[in-house]
């Protein structure tokens, strides 16, 4: 049997206030947003931090959710249902900071493009990010979901901190993509 008390202590020690592994659905996301809104109200965080955190949380989790849908459509009958599973954690840090961590499977042919885009974003300062955001907004068509590939740029702009990311190749078809964002 799993020692749940030990798990509890480890999560408490690591500051993990919410953790989930499984299928990401819109209902789950709505519940997570409500839970975190309530949690931030109880923590009595300042309004600016709450707004920033909530915006970045929504963007991070929507990226995972929409990516899952895109993989299902691209994979068709060849789609591996296990690869629709994802993980996310919300960690309370020191000095009124939070860390949002997500992980999900991504097709290898999409991973290279995303890696290039994240490298580009990571090497930009605030003014360059603003200009890149506006350029992307004006030169990119909206997808059928309403996005224009602005999510990662927006996360970097709003957080004001370098994003941590990693791609772990798990097969010839898939990699596991992880993203960590600090909000303070």
Residue frames relative to the residue before (quaternion, step in Angstrom):
aa qw qx qy qz dx dy dz
X 1.0000 0.0000 0.0000 0.0000 0.00 0.00 0.00
X 0.5050 -0.6393 0.4919 0.3073 3.56 -1.09 0.74
X 0.3798 -0.7012 0.5569 0.2323 3.53 -0.99 0.86
X 0.2192 -0.8298 0.5019 0.1074 3.56 0.10 1.33
X 0.6049 0.5433 -0.3682 0.4510 3.60 1.07 -0.60
X 0.6313 0.5172 -0.3259 0.4772 3.58 1.02 -0.78
X 0.6273 0.5234 -0.3275 0.4748 3.59 1.02 -0.81
X 0.6366 0.5376 -0.3114 0.4570 3.56 0.98 -0.93
X 0.6744 0.4940 -0.2955 0.4625 3.58 0.87 -0.97
X 0.6588 0.5071 -0.3146 0.4581 3.59 0.93 -0.85
X 0.6568 0.4954 -0.3148 0.4734 3.58 0.95 -0.82
X 0.6443 0.5168 -0.3139 0.4683 3.58 1.00 -0.82
X 0.6538 0.5153 -0.3018 0.4646 3.58 0.95 -0.91
X 0.7297 0.4247 -0.2275 0.4853 3.58 1.00 -0.85
X 0.4976 -0.6904 0.4057 0.3333 3.59 1.29 -0.03
X 0.3940 0.7241 -0.4831 0.2950 3.60 1.22 0.27
X 0.1197 -0.8177 0.5613 0.0450 3.55 -0.59 1.15
X 0.7855 0.0265 -0.0455 0.6166 3.57 1.25 -0.28
X 0.0508 0.7839 -0.6149 0.0695 3.54 -0.94 0.94
X 0.0360 0.7962 -0.6017 0.0529 3.56 -1.00 0.84
X 0.0075 -0.7529 0.6580 0.0100 3.54 -1.17 0.76
X 0.5361 0.6095 -0.4561 0.3648 3.56 -0.77 1.02
X 0.7416 -0.3707 0.3081 0.4666 3.50 -1.28 -0.49
X 0.2929 -0.7570 0.5644 0.1505 3.56 -0.79 1.05
X 0.0024 -0.7927 0.6082 -0.0406 3.56 -0.73 1.12
X 0.6403 -0.5092 0.3908 0.4218 3.58 -1.25 0.28
X 0.6273 0.5320 -0.3439 0.4529 3.61 1.01 -0.74
X 0.6349 0.5159 -0.3262 0.4737 3.58 0.98 -0.82
X 0.6662 0.5080 -0.3106 0.4490 3.59 0.86 -0.93
X 0.6311 0.5250 -0.3361 0.4616 3.59 0.96 -0.80
X 0.6575 0.5053 -0.3050 0.4683 3.59 0.97 -0.85
X 0.6451 0.5178 -0.3200 0.4619 3.58 0.95 -0.86
X 0.6468 0.5157 -0.3274 0.4565 3.59 0.92 -0.86
X 0.6627 0.4989 -0.3035 0.4689 3.59 0.95 -0.84
X 0.6395 0.5263 -0.3208 0.4596 3.57 0.96 -0.87
X 0.7145 0.4545 -0.2660 0.4606 3.57 0.82 -0.97
X 0.5985 0.5415 -0.3649 0.4642 3.58 1.07 -0.62
X 0.6620 0.4952 -0.2901 0.4821 3.57 0.96 -0.91
X 0.6458 0.5296 -0.3151 0.4508 3.58 0.95 -0.89
X 0.6770 0.4816 -0.2965 0.4710 3.59 0.90 -0.88
X 0.6106 0.5313 -0.3480 0.4732 3.59 1.09 -0.65
X 0.6724 0.4936 -0.2913 0.4684 3.59 0.96 -0.86
X 0.6570 0.4949 -0.3002 0.4830 3.59 1.12 -0.68
X 0.2996 -0.7885 0.4753 0.2501 3.55 1.33 -0.30
X 0.1743 0.7903 -0.5554 0.1914 3.54 0.96 0.97
X 0.5657 -0.6003 0.4287 0.3686 3.56 -1.14 0.56
X 0.6650 -0.5594 0.3397 0.3598 3.54 -1.18 0.70
X 0.6383 0.5374 -0.3328 0.4394 3.60 0.96 -0.81
X 0.6667 0.4855 -0.2974 0.4809 3.59 0.94 -0.90
X 0.6371 0.5342 -0.3322 0.4453 3.60 0.95 -0.84
X 0.6730 0.4947 -0.2994 0.4613 3.57 0.87 -0.93
X 0.6583 0.5066 -0.3048 0.4660 3.57 0.91 -0.92
X 0.6591 0.5130 -0.3029 0.4590 3.58 0.88 -0.98
X 0.6856 0.4985 -0.2901 0.4442 3.55 0.79 -1.04
X 0.6409 0.5263 -0.3207 0.4575 3.60 0.95 -0.86
X 0.6963 0.4631 -0.2765 0.4735 3.58 0.85 -0.96
X 0.6165 0.5431 -0.3437 0.4548 3.60 1.01 -0.77
X 0.6555 0.5037 -0.3110 0.4690 3.58 0.86 -0.95
X 0.6752 0.4984 -0.3020 0.4521 3.59 0.83 -0.93
X 0.6595 0.5106 -0.3105 0.4560 3.61 0.90 -0.89
X 0.7254 0.4390 -0.2555 0.4646 3.58 0.79 -1.00
X 0.6181 0.5221 -0.3503 0.4719 3.59 1.06 -0.62
X 0.5979 0.5540 -0.3621 0.4522 3.60 1.06 -0.68
X 0.6598 0.4943 -0.3047 0.4771 3.59 0.92 -0.91
X 0.6736 0.5094 -0.2956 0.4466 3.58 0.86 -0.96
X 0.7130 0.4467 -0.2691 0.4688 3.60 0.78 -0.97
X 0.6121 0.5419 -0.3598 0.4497 3.58 1.07 -0.63
X 0.6107 0.5485 -0.3436 0.4562 3.59 1.05 -0.77
X 0.6583 0.5070 -0.3055 0.4650 3.58 0.91 -0.91
X 0.6548 0.5152 -0.3127 0.4561 3.57 0.93 -0.88
X 0.6455 0.5134 -0.3236 0.4636 3.59 0.98 -0.80
X 0.6357 0.5248 -0.3346 0.4565 3.60 0.98 -0.79
X 0.6719 0.4927 -0.2997 0.4646 3.59 0.93 -0.87
X 0.6918 0.4780 -0.2812 0.4625 3.59 0.92 -0.90
X 0.6958 0.4820 -0.2716 0.4581 3.57 1.05 -0.76
X 0.2003 -0.8102 0.5242 0.1695 3.57 1.19 -0.53
X 0.8198 -0.1601 0.1449 0.5304 3.57 -0.88 -0.94
X 0.6276 0.5398 -0.3246 0.4576 3.59 1.26 -0.33
X 0.4460 0.7204 -0.4381 0.3003 3.61 1.30 -0.03
X 0.3192 -0.7321 0.5779 0.1677 3.57 -0.96 0.96
X 0.3914 -0.7630 0.4675 0.2146 3.60 -0.31 1.28
X 0.5988 0.5729 -0.3600 0.4286 3.60 1.06 -0.70
X 0.6644 0.5239 -0.2978 0.4420 3.58 1.09 -0.68
X 0.5692 0.5689 -0.4044 0.4345 3.60 1.24 0.02
X 0.5086 0.6375 -0.4155 0.4029 3.57 1.30 -0.17
X 0.0459 -0.7908 0.6103 0.0062 3.57 -1.10 0.69
X 0.2500 -0.7393 0.6006 0.1737 3.53 -1.32 0.07
X 0.0791 0.7695 -0.6337 -0.0071 3.53 -1.20 0.52
X 0.1077 -0.7697 0.6278 0.0433 3.51 -1.25 0.62
X 0.1500 -0.7333 0.6536 0.1118 3.49 -1.23 0.60
X 0.0973 -0.8175 0.5672 -0.0241 3.52 -0.66 1.21
X 0.3053 -0.7188 0.5974 0.1824 3.55 -0.97 0.91
X 0.1686 -0.8042 0.5661 0.0659 3.54 -0.70 1.12
X 0.6793 -0.4508 0.3758 0.4406 3.50 -1.30 -0.33
X 0.8400 0.2270 -0.1528 0.4686 3.54 -1.33 0.34
X 0.6610 -0.5444 0.3050 0.4167 3.58 0.79 1.07
X 0.4759 0.6354 -0.4760 0.3784 3.56 0.78 1.00
X 0.1700 -0.7479 0.6332 0.1039 3.51 -1.31 0.47
X 0.1754 -0.7471 0.6283 0.1278 3.52 -1.26 0.44
X 0.1573 -0.7576 0.6296 0.0701 3.54 -0.89 1.01
X 0.0375 -0.7977 0.6009 -0.0334 3.55 -0.74 1.13
X 0.0084 -0.7884 0.6150 -0.0110 3.57 -0.86 0.96
X 0.0268 -0.7781 0.6271 0.0240 3.53 -1.26 0.49
X 0.1576 0.7812 -0.5910 0.1248 3.56 -0.93 0.91
X 0.5524 -0.5928 0.4705 0.3494 3.51 -1.28 0.43
X 0.0626 -0.7737 0.6305 -0.0014 3.53 -1.16 0.74
X 0.5184 -0.6182 0.4847 0.3378 3.55 -1.08 0.70
X 0.5595 -0.6396 0.4098 0.3315 3.58 -0.91 0.89
X 0.6580 0.5088 -0.3347 0.4429 3.61 0.96 -0.71
X 0.6519 0.4649 -0.3154 0.5094 3.63 1.22 -0.31
X 0.5773 0.6289 -0.3649 0.3717 3.58 1.15 -0.66
X 0.6420 0.5381 -0.3337 0.4324 3.60 0.94 -0.83
X 0.6655 0.4968 -0.3001 0.4693 3.59 0.93 -0.90
X 0.6640 0.4988 -0.3036 0.4669 3.58 0.94 -0.90
X 0.6327 0.5329 -0.3294 0.4551 3.58 0.99 -0.82
X 0.6448 0.5132 -0.3121 0.4727 3.59 0.96 -0.86
X 0.6672 0.5008 -0.3047 0.4597 3.58 0.89 -0.94
X 0.6720 0.4933 -0.3037 0.4614 3.61 0.92 -0.87
X 0.6159 0.5287 -0.3455 0.4708 3.60 1.04 -0.70
X 0.6366 0.5263 -0.3187 0.4651 3.58 0.98 -0.86
X 0.6791 0.4960 -0.2823 0.4615 3.56 0.85 -1.03
X 0.6733 0.5317 -0.2977 0.4188 3.58 0.92 -0.92
X 0.7084 0.4543 -0.2581 0.4745 3.55 1.15 -0.56
X 0.5897 0.5775 -0.3646 0.4310 3.59 1.27 0.21
X 0.3739 -0.6765 0.5762 0.2656 3.53 -1.19 0.59
X 0.7687 -0.3937 0.2427 0.4418 3.58 -1.31 0.11
X 0.6812 0.4832 -0.2969 0.4629 3.59 0.90 -0.87
X 0.6455 0.5086 -0.3177 0.4730 3.59 1.00 -0.80
X 0.6262 0.5325 -0.3294 0.4645 3.59 1.05 -0.76
X 0.6370 0.5260 -0.3229 0.4618 3.56 0.98 -0.86
X 0.6755 0.4869 -0.2899 0.4718 3.59 0.89 -0.94
X 0.6456 0.5187 -0.3104 0.4667 3.60 0.99 -0.84
X 0.6185 0.5436 -0.3251 0.4650 3.57 1.06 -0.82
X 0.6963 0.4714 -0.2706 0.4687 3.57 0.83 -1.02
X 0.6362 0.5228 -0.3226 0.4667 3.58 1.02 -0.80
X 0.6666 0.4954 -0.2955 0.4721 3.58 0.92 -0.93
X 0.6364 0.5396 -0.3166 0.4512 3.55 1.01 -0.84
X 0.7426 0.4239 -0.2319 0.4638 3.57 0.92 -0.87
X 0.7637 0.3860 -0.2080 0.4737 3.63 1.11 -0.47
X 0.6846 0.4658 -0.2772 0.4873 3.59 1.24 -0.13
X 0.4061 -0.6967 0.5350 0.2519 3.54 -1.01 0.83
X 0.5272 -0.6162 0.4813 0.3327 3.53 -1.16 0.61
X 0.4231 -0.6705 0.5421 0.2784 3.55 -1.09 0.74
X 0.6804 -0.4713 0.3478 0.4403 3.58 -1.26 0.07
X 0.6519 0.4789 -0.3148 0.4965 3.60 1.25 -0.27
X 0.6048 -0.6028 0.3377 0.3959 3.60 1.27 0.03
X 0.6118 0.5658 -0.3560 0.4229 3.60 1.22 -0.15
X 0.2351 -0.7598 0.5878 0.1481 3.53 -1.25 0.38
X 0.6400 -0.5317 0.3246 0.4498 3.58 1.16 0.55
X 0.4433 0.7281 -0.4184 0.3136 3.55 1.22 0.47
X 0.4353 0.7617 -0.4232 0.2264 3.59 1.23 -0.38
X 0.7248 0.4327 -0.2572 0.4705 3.58 0.68 -1.05
X 0.6138 0.5308 -0.3481 0.4694 3.56 1.06 -0.71
X 0.6657 0.5132 -0.2901 0.4575 3.56 0.93 -0.94
X 0.6270 0.5284 -0.3330 0.4657 3.59 0.99 -0.82
X 0.6687 0.4972 -0.2963 0.4668 3.59 0.89 -0.95
X 0.6555 0.5147 -0.3115 0.4564 3.60 0.95 -0.86
X 0.7206 0.4634 -0.2605 0.4452 3.57 0.78 -1.05
X 0.6911 0.4829 -0.3012 0.4454 3.60 0.93 -0.81
X 0.2599 -0.7869 0.5183 0.2113 3.57 1.00 -0.78
X 0.6790 0.4244 -0.2775 0.5309 3.57 1.31 0.22
X 0.5942 -0.5657 0.4374 0.3683 3.52 -1.19 0.54
X 0.3672 -0.7119 0.5546 0.2252 3.57 -0.96 0.88
X 0.2902 -0.7022 0.6183 0.2009 3.55 -1.17 0.70
X 0.1009 0.7959 -0.5916 0.0796 3.58 -0.91 0.84
X 0.0471 -0.7871 0.6149 -0.0058 3.50 -1.23 0.59
X 0.1657 -0.7476 0.6348 0.1035 3.53 -1.20 0.63
X 0.0679 -0.7939 0.6042 -0.0026 3.57 -0.65 1.15
X 0.3015 -0.7692 0.5357 0.1746 3.58 -0.37 1.22
X 0.1301 -0.8240 0.5501 0.0392 3.58 -0.68 1.12
X 0.7847 -0.0065 -0.0036 0.6198 3.60 1.25 -0.32
X 0.6997 -0.4346 0.3417 0.4525 3.55 -1.29 -0.08
X 0.7356 0.4189 -0.2197 0.4848 3.59 1.16 -0.56
X 0.8237 0.2407 -0.0727 0.5082 3.60 1.01 -0.83
X 0.1229 -0.7122 0.6822 0.1104 3.48 -1.41 0.51
X 0.3491 -0.6836 0.5849 0.2619 3.55 -1.27 0.35
X 0.1784 -0.7980 0.5737 0.0476 3.54 -0.61 1.23
X 0.0359 -0.7878 0.6148 0.0119 3.56 -0.88 0.97
X 0.1041 -0.7838 0.6122 0.0032 3.52 -1.11 0.86
X 0.0391 -0.7846 0.6186 0.0114 3.56 -0.97 0.90
X 0.0422 -0.8000 0.5979 -0.0264 3.56 -0.86 1.03
X 0.2629 -0.7464 0.5937 0.1455 3.56 -0.95 0.94
X 0.0787 -0.7731 0.6289 0.0246 3.54 -0.99 0.92
X 0.2558 0.7499 -0.5879 0.1631 3.56 -0.79 1.05
